[in-house]
Amino acid sequence: MGPVGPQATAPFLDSTRLLLASPQAVDMTCVVKRWEVAMARNAVQFQKGLGMAEFLRRYGTEDQCHAALVAMRWPDGFVCPACGSAEHGLSAPRRIFQCKACRVQTSAKAGTIFHQSKTPLTKWFLAIHLMTAAKNDIAALEL
């Protein structure tokens, strides 16, 4: 990470002072290069987006969305929210995890924005994708 505070803007301020002092003597390529050094490019802003075809390939079904949610919630495998144990059983039809140590039942949706929602995960994921992929505002009717 680059310098923070006054040091971060020092090259730009030096170039600006030089430009204001004697505009004829300043080589503009030097000013531009110093500006690029002072202002780092935001990697998140310029990252490649996920196209609709790729999005549907990854999250097109309810099972794919649930698997992605489980992977996001427990990247190192299931951990019981009550006791912290990793030993568990799974009720596949109900998508409920049950801890073998304390017998607490939980789901991947519990405690998230999807909790107690009757809306399918595919619609949730699509709405989140459209909201985050839009360069400008997105209207409610577009969702």
C-alpha positions in Angstrom: 0.0 0.0 0.0 1.3 3.5 -0.9 1.9 6.4 1.4 -1.0 7.9 3.3 -1.7 11.5 4.2 0.5 14.5 3.0 3.1 12.1 1.6 0.5 10.6 -0.8 -0.2 13.9 -2.5 3.3 15.4 -2.4 4.2 14.6 -6.0 0.9 16.1 -7.3 1.3 19.2 -5.1 5.0 19.7 -6.2 3.8 19.5 -9.9 1.0 21.9 -9.3 3.3 24.4 -7.6 5.8 24.1 -10.4 3.0 24.6 -13.0 1.6 27.7 -11.3 5.1 29.2 -10.9 6.2 28.9 -14.5 3.8 27.3 -16.9 6.2 27.6 -19.9 8.9 25.5 -18.2 6.8 22.5 -17.3 6.8 19.3 -19.3 3.2 18.1 -19.0 4.3 14.4 -19.4 6.2 14.8 -16.1 3.0 16.2 -14.4 0.9 13.3 -15.8 3.4 10.7 -14.6 3.6 12.2 -11.2 -0.2 12.3 -11.0 -0.4 8.6 -11.9 2.1 7.8 -9.1 0.2 9.9 -6.6 -3.3 8.4 -7.5 -3.5 4.7 -7.5 -6.0 3.0 -9.8 -8.9 1.4 -7.9 -8.8 -2.3 -8.8 -12.4 -3.0 -7.7 -13.8 -0.2 -9.9 -12.1 -1.5 -13.0 -12.5 -5.3 -12.6 -14.2 -7.3 -15.2 -17.9 -7.9 -14.5 -19.8 -11.2 -14.6 -21.9 -11.4 -17.8 -25.5 -12.7 -17.7 -24.6 -15.9 -19.5 -21.8 -16.7 -17.0 -24.1 -15.7 -14.1 -26.8 -18.1 -15.2 -24.3 -20.8 -15.7 -23.0 -20.5 -12.1 -26.3 -19.6 -10.3 -29.1 -20.7 -12.7 -30.7 -23.3 -10.4 -31.8 -23.4 -6.8 -29.3 -26.1 -6.0 -26.4 -24.1 -7.5 -27.4 -21.0 -5.4 -27.7 -23.1 -2.3 -24.3 -24.7 -2.8 -22.8 -21.2 -3.4 -24.5 -19.9 -0.2 -23.2 -22.8 1.9 -19.7 -22.2 0.4 -19.8 -18.5 1.3 -21.2 -19.0 4.8 -18.9 -21.9 5.7 -15.8 -21.7 3.4 -14.0 -24.4 5.6 -17.0 -26.6 6.0 -20.0 -26.5 8.3 -19.4 -25.2 11.8 -22.2 -25.3 14.4 -23.3 -21.7 15.3 -24.1 -22.8 18.8 -21.1 -25.0 19.9 -18.6 -24.6 17.1 -18.4 -28.3 16.3 -17.8 -29.5 12.7 -19.5 -32.8 13.1 -22.9 -32.7 11.5 -25.6 -34.5 9.6 -27.6 -33.2 6.7 -31.3 -33.5 5.8 -31.0 -33.0 2.1 -34.7 -32.5 1.2 -35.1 -29.8 3.9 -31.5 -28.5 3.5 -31.1 -28.5 7.3 -27.7 -29.1 9.0 -27.9 -30.8 12.4 -24.9 -30.7 14.8 -24.0 -34.1 16.2 -22.6 -32.6 19.4 -25.4 -30.3 20.5 -28.2 -31.4 18.0 -28.9 -27.8 17.0 -30.5 -27.5 13.6 -29.6 -24.7 11.2 -29.8 -23.9 7.5 -27.5 -21.9 5.2 -30.2 -19.2 5.0 -30.7 -18.8 8.8 -29.3 -15.5 10.1 -28.8 -14.0 6.6 -30.9 -11.6 4.5 -32.6 -14.8 3.0 -33.9 -15.9 6.4 -37.6 -16.8 6.4 -37.9 -15.6 2.8 -40.3 -17.6 0.5 -38.5 -16.0 -2.5 -36.3 -18.6 -4.3 -32.5 -18.1 -4.0 -32.3 -17.8 -7.8 -34.4 -14.6 -7.7 -32.4 -13.3 -4.7 -29.1 -13.9 -6.5 -30.3 -12.4 -9.8 -31.5 -9.3 -8.0 -28.2 -8.9 -6.2 -26.3 -9.5 -9.5 -28.4 -6.8 -11.3 -28.0 -4.3 -8.4 -24.2 -4.8 -8.2 -23.6 -5.0 -12.0 -25.4 -1.9 -12.9 -23.1 1.1 -13.6 -25.9 3.5 -12.9 -29.1 3.3 -10.8 -31.4 0.5 -11.3 -35.2 0.9 -11.3 -37.5 -1.4 -9.2 -39.3 -2.3 -12.4 -36.1 -3.6 -13.9 -35.8 -6.2 -11.1 
